Amino acid sequence: TLPGFDAQRGAPVVNVDMSPEGKFAFVEFRDEEMANVALELFSNMDLCGRKLHVGRPRGYVDPKALVGIPGVGGLPPNPQLPPTPLGVAGALPIVPPNPALAGTPFLQLENLVTEELLSNDAEYAEIVNDIRSECAKSGAVLELKVPRPGAAGAPEHVGKAFVRFADLGGAKAARQALDGRQFDGNNVSARFVTADVYAAVPAN
C-alpha cells in the first residue's frame, strides 16, 4: 500500500500505458502527492534482479513553477489570454511523449487469436467477422487488419488485430470495453497506437 493512501479518495493509479516491447510504461496517478510518493518509493527498487528507473515524463512542468501565471495558483484568469491547458489529475501540465497516450482512432488488440487459427482460411474469416462485429458495438469501424503467418513484413504483428475507427470516441469506447476482457482463457490487451504504427501493418 502506498504511504498516505486514502481509499475514500479513490485508487492511486488512474491509468497505465505500457510500450509494446514491455521496456517502459507511463503511469498516471490520482494527484501530485501520490506521484511524488511513487517516485520516492520505486526509484532504483530491485525488481526481478533489475533496478527500476522512475522519473517524470518528457515535458513535465512542476506545478510550483506555475505560481504567478494568471488562472493558476489563486490568481484570477486574464480574459485577454487563452485558457491554460492542464494535464493529468493533480494539475500536471505535461506534453505526452507518445501521441498514442492521449488516444487515437487506431486500436491494437492482443491475446485474441493463435497462429494455428489464423492459418485456417475458414477460421480466419470467422475471426475477422467476430472482431469487426465486437468492435462495431463501440463505434463505426473503417478498417480491420488481422495479419496472418507468412504475410510480408508482419511477423511481429501476427496474433494481433488492428482496428481503425471512424473517430476517437469509438476507439476509446472499444478500449474500455475490451481491455482486460477474457477471450478463450486469455486476457485481451487493448491499447492505442499511432497512425504510423497502424499504417505499417499490412492489410488483410
C-alpha positions as CSV (number, residue, x, y, z in Angstrom):
1,T,0.0,0.0,0.0
2,L,1.3,3.5,-0.9
3,P,2.0,5.7,2.1
4,G,-0.7,8.2,2.6
5,F,-3.2,6.2,0.6
6,D,-6.8,7.0,1.4
7,A,-9.3,4.6,-0.1
8,Q,-12.1,7.2,0.2
9,R,-10.3,9.3,-2.4
10,G,-10.2,6.5,-4.9
11,A,-7.5,4.4,-6.5
12,P,-4.0,6.0,-6.5
13,V,-3.4,4.9,-10.2
14,V,-5.7,6.3,-12.8
15,N,-4.2,4.8,-16.0
16,V,-1.2,2.8,-17.2
17,D,0.2,2.6,-20.7
18,M,3.0,0.1,-21.4
19,S,5.1,0.1,-24.5
20,P,4.6,-2.9,-26.9
21,E,8.1,-4.1,-26.0
22,G,7.4,-4.0,-22.3
23,K,10.5,-1.9,-21.7
24,F,8.8,1.1,-20.2
25,A,5.4,2.4,-19.1
26,F,3.7,5.6,-18.3
27,V,1.7,5.7,-15.1
28,E,-0.9,8.4,-14.4
29,F,-1.5,8.9,-10.7
30,R,-4.6,10.4,-9.0
31,D,-2.7,13.5,-7.8
32,E,0.7,15.1,-7.4
33,E,1.0,13.8,-3.9
34,M,0.7,10.1,-5.0
35,A,3.1,10.7,-7.9
36,N,5.7,12.1,-5.5
37,V,5.3,9.1,-3.1
38,A,5.7,6.7,-6.0
39,L,8.8,8.4,-7.2
40,E,10.5,8.1,-3.8
41,L,9.2,4.5,-3.2
42,F,10.0,2.9,-6.5
43,S,13.1,4.7,-7.8
44,N,16.0,2.3,-8.0
45,M,13.9,-0.5,-6.5
46,D,15.1,-4.0,-7.3
47,L,12.6,-5.9,-9.5
48,C,13.5,-9.4,-10.8
49,G,17.2,-8.6,-10.5
50,R,17.0,-5.2,-12.2
51,K,16.7,-1.7,-10.9
52,L,13.6,0.3,-11.7
53,H,14.3,3.7,-13.3
54,V,11.5,6.0,-12.4
55,G,11.1,9.7,-13.5
56,R,8.9,12.4,-14.8
57,P,7.7,12.2,-18.4
58,R,9.2,14.5,-21.0
59,G,7.6,17.9,-20.9
60,Y,6.7,17.8,-17.3
61,V,6.3,21.1,-15.6
62,D,6.5,21.4,-11.8
63,P,3.2,22.9,-10.5
64,K,5.3,25.2,-8.3
65,A,6.7,26.8,-11.4
66,L,3.1,27.9,-12.3
67,V,2.9,30.4,-9.4
68,G,2.2,33.8,-10.9
69,I,0.6,32.5,-14.0
70,P,-2.9,34.0,-14.4
71,G,-5.6,31.5,-13.6
72,V,-3.2,29.3,-11.7
73,G,-2.2,29.3,-8.0
74,G,-5.1,31.6,-7.0
75,L,-4.5,34.4,-9.4
76,P,-7.6,35.4,-11.5
77,P,-7.5,34.4,-15.2
78,N,-6.7,37.1,-17.7
79,P,-9.6,37.4,-20.2
80,Q,-7.2,38.6,-22.9
81,L,-5.3,35.3,-22.8
82,P,-6.4,31.8,-23.9
83,P,-7.1,29.3,-21.0
84,T,-4.1,27.5,-19.7
85,P,-4.3,23.8,-20.6
86,L,-4.0,21.3,-17.7
87,G,-2.7,17.8,-17.9
88,V,-3.5,14.7,-15.8
89,A,-5.1,14.6,-12.4
90,G,-3.4,16.8,-9.9
91,A,-3.0,19.6,-12.4
92,L,0.1,18.2,-14.0
93,P,0.5,20.2,-17.3
94,I,2.5,17.7,-19.3
95,V,3.1,17.0,-23.0
96,P,2.6,13.3,-23.6
97,P,5.8,11.8,-25.0
98,N,3.8,9.5,-27.2
99,P,0.7,10.7,-29.1
100,A,-1.0,7.4,-28.5
101,L,-1.2,8.1,-24.8
102,A,-3.8,10.7,-25.4
103,G,-5.8,8.3,-27.5
104,T,-6.1,7.8,-31.3
105,P,-8.7,6.3,-33.6
106,F,-6.4,3.3,-34.0
107,L,-6.6,0.3,-31.6
108,Q,-4.3,-2.7,-31.2
109,L,-5.8,-5.9,-29.7
110,E,-3.6,-8.7,-28.4
111,N,-4.1,-12.2,-27.0
112,L,-7.1,-12.7,-29.3
113,V,-6.0,-15.5,-31.7
114,T,-3.4,-18.1,-32.2
115,E,-1.3,-18.7,-35.3
116,E,-3.0,-22.1,-35.8
117,L,-6.4,-20.4,-36.1
118,L,-5.1,-17.7,-38.4
119,S,-3.6,-20.3,-40.8
120,N,-7.1,-21.9,-41.3
121,D,-9.0,-20.0,-44.1
122,A,-12.4,-20.8,-42.7
123,E,-11.4,-20.0,-39.1
124,Y,-9.7,-16.8,-40.2
125,A,-12.8,-15.4,-42.0
126,E,-14.9,-16.1,-38.9
127,I,-12.3,-14.5,-36.6
128,V,-12.2,-11.3,-38.7
129,N,-16.0,-11.1,-38.8
130,D,-16.3,-11.7,-35.0
131,I,-13.7,-9.0,-34.2
132,R,-15.3,-6.5,-36.5
133,S,-18.8,-7.1,-35.1
134,E,-17.5,-6.8,-31.5
135,C,-15.6,-3.6,-32.2
136,A,-18.6,-2.1,-34.1
137,K,-20.6,-2.2,-30.8
138,S,-18.4,0.7,-29.7
139,G,-18.3,2.7,-32.9
140,A,-18.0,2.7,-36.7
141,V,-15.1,0.5,-37.9
142,L,-13.4,1.8,-41.1
143,E,-10.8,-0.9,-41.4
144,L,-9.7,-4.1,-39.6
145,K,-6.2,-5.7,-40.1
146,V,-5.5,-9.2,-38.8
147,P,-2.1,-10.3,-40.1
148,R,-1.6,-13.9,-40.9
149,P,1.5,-16.1,-40.5
150,G,3.8,-15.7,-43.6
151,A,2.4,-12.3,-44.5
152,A,5.1,-9.9,-45.8
153,G,6.5,-7.6,-43.1
154,A,4.1,-8.9,-40.4
155,P,5.8,-11.4,-38.2
156,E,5.7,-9.1,-35.1
157,H,2.0,-8.4,-35.8
158,V,0.8,-12.0,-36.0
159,G,-1.7,-12.8,-33.2
160,K,-2.8,-9.1,-33.0
161,A,-5.7,-7.2,-34.5
162,F,-5.5,-3.6,-35.6
163,V,-8.7,-1.6,-35.8
164,R,-9.3,1.8,-37.4
165,F,-12.4,3.6,-36.0
166,A,-14.2,6.5,-37.6
167,D,-13.4,8.7,-34.6
168,L,-11.6,8.8,-31.3
169,G,-14.8,8.2,-29.3
170,G,-15.4,4.8,-30.9
171,A,-11.8,3.7,-30.2
172,K,-11.9,4.9,-26.6
173,A,-15.2,3.0,-26.0
174,A,-13.8,-0.1,-27.5
175,R,-10.7,0.1,-25.5
176,Q,-12.7,0.4,-22.3
177,A,-14.9,-2.5,-23.3
178,L,-12.2,-4.9,-24.4
179,D,-9.1,-4.2,-22.4
180,G,-8.7,-7.0,-19.8
181,R,-11.7,-9.0,-21.1
182,Q,-11.4,-12.8,-21.1
183,F,-11.2,-14.4,-24.5
184,D,-10.6,-18.1,-24.8
185,G,-8.9,-18.2,-21.4
186,N,-6.6,-15.2,-22.2
187,N,-6.8,-11.6,-21.0
188,V,-7.3,-9.3,-24.1
189,S,-5.0,-6.3,-24.1
190,A,-6.3,-3.2,-25.9
191,R,-4.1,-0.2,-26.5
192,F,-4.0,2.9,-28.7
193,V,-1.4,3.1,-31.5
194,T,-0.3,5.9,-33.7
195,A,-1.3,6.4,-37.3
196,D,2.3,5.5,-38.3
197,V,2.2,2.2,-36.4
198,Y,-1.2,1.3,-38.0
199,A,0.0,2.2,-41.5
200,A,3.0,-0.2,-41.1
201,V,0.7,-3.2,-40.6
202,P,-0.1,-4.9,-43.9
203,A,-3.7,-5.1,-45.0
204,N,-5.5,-8.5,-44.9
